[in-house]
Amino acid sequence: MSVLVLAACGGGDKPHQSSPPAQAPPAKSEALGESSRQLLAWLPDPGAVPGWTRTGEPRRYGPGNLWEYIDGAAETFLTFGFQEAATADYADAARKLEVTIDIYRMGDPTGAYGMYAEERNPSATFLPVGSEGYRSGNVLNFWAGPCYVKLTAPREDPGLTAGLEALAAEVARRIGGAGPRPAVFDRFPAAGLVAHSFRVLPKDVLAQSYLSNGFEGEYRDGGKPWKLLLVVFDADDAASGALDRYQAFLASSGPAPRRITAPGQGGFVGKDGYYGLVVAARAGRHLAIAVGAPSERQATAQLSALLKQ
Amino acid sequence: MPRLTRRDFFRASTLAAAGAAVPRAGLAGQAQPDAASLPRVRRYKPFGKTGWQIGDISAGSGQRDPAVLDALFARGINLIDTGQQYAGHEELIGKVLPKWRKKVFVLGKWDPPLITPTVTKSALLESLDVSLKKLNTTYIDCMMLHSIGHPRYGGMERIQNPAIYEAWDEAKRLKKVRFTGASSHGVRMIEEIGWGIDNGRFDIVLLGANFLTHGLAPLLKKARAKGVATVAMKTMTIYKSDLDIRALQNEQTNARQAVLKWILASDLFDTLVVSMPNYDRANEYLAVSGTTSLSARDEGYLETVRAAISTEYCRPGCSGCFGSCPSGVPISDVLRYRMYFEHYGEQKFAMQRYDLVPAANRADACEGCTAPCERKCPYGLKIRKRLVEAHRQLSMV
């Protein structure tokens, strides 16, 4: 198989030209649409936070070029409905501190919460900023409205905490509209729930291509943690078909699952090679699945509570 | 290459669909393949001077569920690509890795912004320790520089920072890292990766490539001669965002497999990494493991894809037109939006993307331009005409 030489790919020994990356020019608000102008306005103005100045122009990224900014992480943001990002650098010259603020506007608050939860560090220090936030080392992340916001310093510094929190508070104030987490999580039973364990699963729930629009919580009843998942379909038939398909998947790699008639409209008890015990049940267009629970009784009790809502 | 008529191609496509050996996660009531019959890695190749034999298909970073990762390793995949920038992926691997630690080669990467001309050895080693903790292991088989050759992160001065090599040496001494390397799909991929190979800095290189990207052969030949292992990534870039090519109709699976087969059959790389976020994709991709040549049917699929996008497709790693536009039009991006509009049936998506381009940098500026970009394009794309048309399409002028 012949391979052509693409001479233009390389620049030989020419020095690097620090041209700006394509499609990520400095943002000029007069040339932008309303949503982009609003996004840029959520970045603190130079001097809005005492001691901190903005260094350089804000930068803007869309779905087509987000990878230029965060490369391999872009795919995950797109999965959660990423729309547009604005980012800018800030400095506290007196304390020799630098912070980059990234605001990712997602399609809706569920997408923003989902992306936030995806990167959330459960052992971090949680803060009342936006709807929920946390600080961990040189990072402070939070979500508010349709936005996931990240503040990152190049390194940890004893004087950094106050600056991160002041900048975050200013961004949160500008975004406003900090509402509660998505209401679907209110369905999850509180008993045994691991704090800060909720996740949004837009697709490939349990790595099944036909299970999308899922929500997950982690539980611990003294032993190993296990998961409770809720997958919401558009119609009852779709949920029923997915339940059958998942049962068939488990049957292909282990013992045949046993059908059960409750909770909800019934489902099955099966075994997964990685998670162990699987109990699944459907109620209308909702499919609930417990994986890795310590017993069928505990799994069934939690599924019953989840589907009863 | 044998030429197929359109009739031959679609007849072959139909036969392929009928006989496709790709077990699907079963539909209700259908018989399921048992675990032993599921596709698995069928070919292993020497991996540079590492002493490993690595499967021809390896895992990218697309998994979100630990069970599918466990299943991939059980099916013979023995290399996984990860990085600090892939949200939550190191932690996910950490849930599964202890079980497979001696059988799986881990490619890790520092976060790209961390690699600067001034980053210190201690900062790199601290960051490495964070990754080790997340990965639930005491060592990473290869710790890489992530996304070098990309203007966003700076130039050659980044990778010439001596602190990087001091950190690698120290990490090797502490048995936290065994091999070193770099990844790239940026516009300066060839010279920056080439620099690392020439200077003996890289044991493994991870490069963006697919059947439409050419020009890597001299670099790969040099790597092989020096015992540097080579890994292909971005192999499925043309299917990004699940945008399907309409001409392929119901043949998307076979076409995707043909794209992977091209990499395998070319023998340019020791392995490829591809995202397998669910069991269906894992079955689909592992089904082509062991491929050493392309069939006429495969060539037909590639020809269809090539015909649909080749003259509009700006190849990864090509910087031919970079910086040539006096109006700052983001040439490759606008051409890609046009491709989405015309061939993928994604008119709304394409127009939304174009709307993000500032007015001063839109392609209406190409009217009457002398098109210095075309003199730079190595593929002879009629860039100016295409950009003018793209502006009309994408902005409904």
Interface residues (C-beta under 8 A of the other chain):
Chain A: M1 V3 L4 V5 L6 A7 A8 C9 G10 G11 G12 D13 P15 H16 Q17 S18 S19 P20 P21 A22 Q23 A24 P25 A27 K28 A31 L32 G33 S36 R60 G62 P63 G64 N65 E68 Y69 I70 D71 G72 A73 E75 T76 L78 E84 E118 E119 R155 L201 K203 D204 V205 L206 A207 Q208 S209 Y210 G241 D244 R245 Q247 A248 F249 A251 S252 S253 D272 G273 Y274 Y275
Chain B: A25 G26 L27 A28 G29 Q30 Q32 P33 D34 A35 S61 G62 Q63 R64 D65 P66 A67 V68 D70 A71 A74 G83 Q85 Y86 A87 G88 P112 A123 H146 S147 H150 P151 R152 G154 G155 M156 E157 V187 R188 M189 I190 E191 G194 T213 H214 G215 L216 A217 P218 S241 A265 S266 L268 S275 P277 N278 Y279 D280 R281 R315 G317 C318 S319 G320 F322 G323 G328 P330 I331 S332 D333 R336 Y337 Q352 R353 D355 L356 V357 P358 A359 A360 N361 K376 C377 P378
